[in-house]
Amino acid sequence: MATTSANMGKGTGKGIAMLVAGLVVGGIVGYAAAPRPSGVGLQSPPSKGTYEDGYKAAKKELEDLRVIAPEQETMTEVVGNITEVKDASFTMSVDASTVNPLVQGVPMRREVVLTKDTKITGMVKKDPAVYAKEAKDYDKKFAAAAAAGEALKDPPPSQFVEKTLTIKDLVQGDHVTVTAASNVKTAEKFEAVSVAVGYSSFQVSAPPPPEGAKPVSGTPPPAIPLPPPEPTR
């Protein structure tokens, strides 16, 4: 599951990069081809200022449309997938969707150093019996609030709970959010203050059925056959 997630991330990153490149080039070309006062046009080579203006205009439009992430002057959080785990560090590939691809000098591969003070946490599944009891209690509260014509302010219970982890729990493919104490926008290697692991390392299953629900038995009905295609003339 973790490997599939990582491969999907790589494919998405390449797709975003190709889309952005095409849009930027289109924006620059469009700017260069825009109507100009008499004596100004493509009959003379575009000046450096024309290219920069077109580039900036295309970049701003992409950021305004949220096709790409807005440029960050300061970056203290890096999101991506672990590619290799070592004794006291790991390398990670940064999610392309979290970085503006038009900003140079932002590395897409980082080495994260873990210290004795680094906090590592992960979302792990609760014991099924615990979750079932919480769900049952929530249903009772919800029914009581509905009967009284009130809105229940308590959030529904979650299947997951945050747990403290160690570097031994980290594996290749884990999706992590890493925070740093300082600006690491251009840092290829930095120390982590905290590492939050997503669900990719842990098995995710469906929640238990509601109390009193009847088990599903038998086989599903056969699919309705599609009509034959019309003959081509």
C-alpha positions as CSV (number, residue, x, y, z in Angstrom):
1,M,0.0,0.0,0.0
2,A,2.8,2.4,0.9
3,T,4.6,1.6,-2.4
4,T,1.5,2.3,-4.4
5,S,1.0,5.6,-2.7
6,A,4.6,6.6,-3.4
7,N,4.3,5.6,-7.1
8,M,1.0,7.6,-7.4
9,G,2.7,10.6,-5.9
10,K,5.6,10.4,-8.4
11,G,3.1,10.2,-11.3
12,T,1.1,13.1,-10.0
13,G,4.2,15.2,-9.5
14,K,5.3,14.6,-13.2
15,G,1.8,15.4,-14.4
16,I,1.8,18.7,-12.4
17,A,5.2,19.7,-13.7
18,M,4.2,19.0,-17.3
19,L,0.9,21.0,-16.9
20,V,2.7,23.9,-15.3
21,A,5.4,24.0,-17.9
22,G,2.8,24.1,-20.7
23,L,0.7,26.8,-19.0
24,V,3.7,29.0,-18.3
25,V,4.9,28.7,-21.9
26,G,1.4,29.4,-23.1
27,G,1.2,32.4,-20.8
28,I,4.5,33.9,-22.0
29,V,3.7,33.3,-25.7
30,G,0.2,34.8,-25.2
31,Y,1.7,37.8,-23.6
32,A,4.2,38.2,-26.4
33,A,1.5,37.9,-29.0
34,A,-0.9,40.3,-27.3
35,P,-1.8,43.5,-29.3
36,R,0.7,46.3,-28.9
37,P,0.8,50.0,-29.8
38,S,2.1,50.8,-33.3
39,G,5.7,50.0,-33.8
40,V,5.7,47.4,-31.0
41,G,5.2,43.7,-31.8
42,L,6.8,40.5,-32.9
43,Q,8.5,42.1,-35.8
44,S,11.3,42.9,-33.4
45,P,12.9,40.4,-31.0
46,P,11.1,40.4,-27.6
47,S,13.1,42.2,-24.9
48,K,14.2,40.7,-21.6
49,G,11.5,42.7,-19.9
50,T,8.8,41.3,-22.1
51,Y,9.8,37.7,-21.2
52,E,10.0,38.4,-17.5
53,D,6.7,40.2,-17.5
54,G,5.0,37.3,-19.3
55,Y,6.6,34.8,-17.0
56,K,5.5,36.7,-13.9
57,A,2.0,37.2,-15.2
58,A,1.7,33.5,-16.0
59,K,3.1,32.5,-12.6
60,K,0.7,34.8,-10.7
61,E,-2.3,33.6,-12.7
62,L,-1.4,29.9,-11.9
63,E,-1.0,30.8,-8.2
64,D,-4.3,32.7,-8.2
65,L,-6.0,29.7,-9.8
66,R,-4.3,27.4,-7.3
67,V,-2.9,25.2,-10.1
68,I,0.4,25.5,-8.3
69,A,1.2,26.1,-4.6
70,P,1.8,29.8,-3.7
71,E,5.5,30.6,-3.3
72,Q,6.5,30.5,0.4
73,E,9.2,32.9,1.6
74,T,9.6,30.7,4.8
75,M,9.2,27.0,4.9
76,T,9.2,25.1,8.2
77,E,7.1,22.2,7.1
78,V,7.9,19.5,4.5
79,V,5.4,16.9,3.3
80,G,6.2,13.8,1.3
81,N,7.1,10.1,1.3
82,I,9.9,8.3,3.0
83,T,12.3,6.7,0.5
84,E,14.9,5.3,2.8
85,V,15.3,4.9,6.6
86,K,18.7,4.9,8.3
87,D,19.8,4.7,11.9
88,A,19.0,8.2,12.9
89,S,17.7,9.8,9.8
90,F,15.6,9.2,6.7
91,T,15.4,10.5,3.2
92,M,12.1,11.7,1.7
93,S,10.7,12.8,-1.7
94,V,8.7,16.0,-1.3
95,D,5.1,16.1,-2.6
96,A,5.1,18.1,-5.8
97,S,1.7,19.6,-5.0
98,T,3.1,21.3,-1.9
99,V,6.0,23.2,-3.7
100,N,5.8,25.9,-6.3
101,P,7.6,24.3,-9.3
102,L,8.5,27.7,-10.7
103,V,10.6,28.6,-7.7
104,Q,14.2,27.5,-8.2
105,G,16.5,26.2,-5.4
106,V,13.8,24.2,-3.5
107,P,15.1,20.6,-3.3
108,M,12.6,17.8,-3.9
109,R,14.7,15.3,-2.0
110,R,15.5,15.9,1.7
111,E,17.4,14.2,4.4
112,V,15.7,14.5,7.7
113,V,17.8,14.0,10.9
114,L,16.1,12.8,14.0
115,T,17.4,13.8,17.4
116,K,16.5,12.6,20.9
117,D,14.1,15.5,21.1
118,T,12.3,14.8,17.8
119,K,8.7,13.9,18.4
120,I,7.4,11.1,16.1
121,T,3.7,10.3,16.1
122,G,1.4,8.2,13.9
123,M,-2.3,7.6,13.6
124,V,-3.0,4.0,14.5
125,K,-6.3,2.0,14.7
126,K,-8.1,1.8,18.0
127,D,-9.1,-1.5,19.5
128,P,-12.3,-2.5,17.7
129,A,-14.1,-3.0,21.1
130,V,-13.2,0.5,22.2
131,Y,-14.3,2.1,19.0
132,A,-17.6,0.1,19.0
133,K,-18.4,1.3,22.5
134,E,-17.5,4.9,21.6
135,A,-19.8,4.6,18.5
136,K,-22.6,3.2,20.6
137,D,-22.3,6.0,23.2
138,Y,-22.3,8.6,20.4
139,D,-25.4,7.1,18.8
140,K,-27.2,7.4,22.2
141,K,-26.1,11.1,22.6
142,F,-27.2,11.8,19.0
143,A,-30.6,10.3,19.5
144,A,-31.2,12.1,22.8
145,A,-30.2,15.5,21.2
146,A,-32.4,14.9,18.2
147,A,-35.4,14.0,20.5
148,A,-34.8,17.3,22.3
149,G,-34.5,19.2,19.1
150,E,-30.9,20.2,19.8
151,A,-27.8,19.8,17.7
152,L,-25.1,17.5,19.1
153,K,-21.8,19.5,19.4
154,D,-19.6,16.5,20.1
155,P,-17.7,15.2,17.1
156,P,-18.3,11.5,16.1
157,P,-15.6,9.1,17.4
158,S,-12.6,8.3,15.2
159,Q,-11.3,4.9,14.3
160,F,-7.8,6.2,14.9
161,V,-5.8,7.5,17.8
162,E,-2.4,9.3,17.9
163,K,0.4,7.2,19.2
164,T,4.1,7.9,19.9
165,L,6.4,6.1,17.6
166,T,10.1,5.6,17.2
167,I,12.3,5.5,14.1
168,K,12.0,1.7,14.1
169,D,8.4,2.2,13.2
170,L,9.1,4.2,10.1
171,V,9.2,2.3,6.8
172,Q,9.8,3.2,3.1
173,G,6.7,4.7,1.6
174,D,5.3,6.3,4.7
175,H,3.6,9.6,4.1
176,V,5.0,12.1,6.6
177,T,4.7,15.7,7.6
178,V,8.0,17.0,9.0
179,T,8.4,20.3,10.9
180,A,11.6,22.1,11.5
181,A,12.6,24.9,14.0
182,S,13.9,27.2,11.3
183,N,13.4,28.0,7.6
184,V,14.3,24.9,5.5
185,K,13.1,26.1,2.2
186,T,16.4,25.4,0.4
187,A,17.9,22.9,2.9
188,E,18.8,19.5,1.6
189,K,19.4,18.3,5.1
190,F,17.9,19.4,8.4
191,E,16.9,18.4,11.9
192,A,13.2,17.6,12.6
193,V,11.3,18.9,15.5
194,S,8.4,16.6,14.8
195,V,7.4,13.9,12.3
196,A,3.7,13.0,11.8
197,V,3.1,9.7,10.0
198,G,0.0,9.1,8.0
199,Y,-2.0,5.9,7.5
200,S,0.2,4.2,4.9
201,S,2.1,2.0,7.4
202,F,-1.0,0.6,9.1
203,Q,-3.8,-1.6,7.9
204,V,-7.1,0.3,7.5
205,S,-10.3,-1.7,7.7
206,A,-14.0,-0.8,7.6
207,P,-15.7,0.3,10.9
208,P,-17.8,-2.4,12.7
209,P,-21.4,-2.6,11.6
210,P,-24.1,-0.8,13.7
211,E,-25.5,-2.8,16.6
212,G,-28.4,-5.0,15.5
213,A,-27.5,-4.9,11.8
214,K,-28.2,-8.1,10.0
215,P,-25.3,-9.8,8.3
216,V,-25.3,-9.7,4.5
217,S,-25.6,-13.2,3.0
218,G,-26.0,-14.8,-0.4
219,T,-24.6,-13.5,-3.7
220,P,-25.3,-10.2,-5.3
221,P,-27.7,-10.2,-8.3
222,P,-26.1,-10.5,-11.7
223,A,-25.2,-7.4,-13.5
224,I,-27.7,-6.1,-16.1
225,P,-26.3,-6.8,-19.6
226,L,-25.6,-3.8,-21.7
227,P,-27.4,-3.5,-25.1
228,P,-25.3,-4.5,-28.1
229,P,-23.6,-1.7,-29.9
230,E,-25.3,-0.2,-33.0
231,P,-23.9,-1.5,-36.3
232,T,-21.6,1.0,-38.0
233,R,-22.5,2.2,-41.5
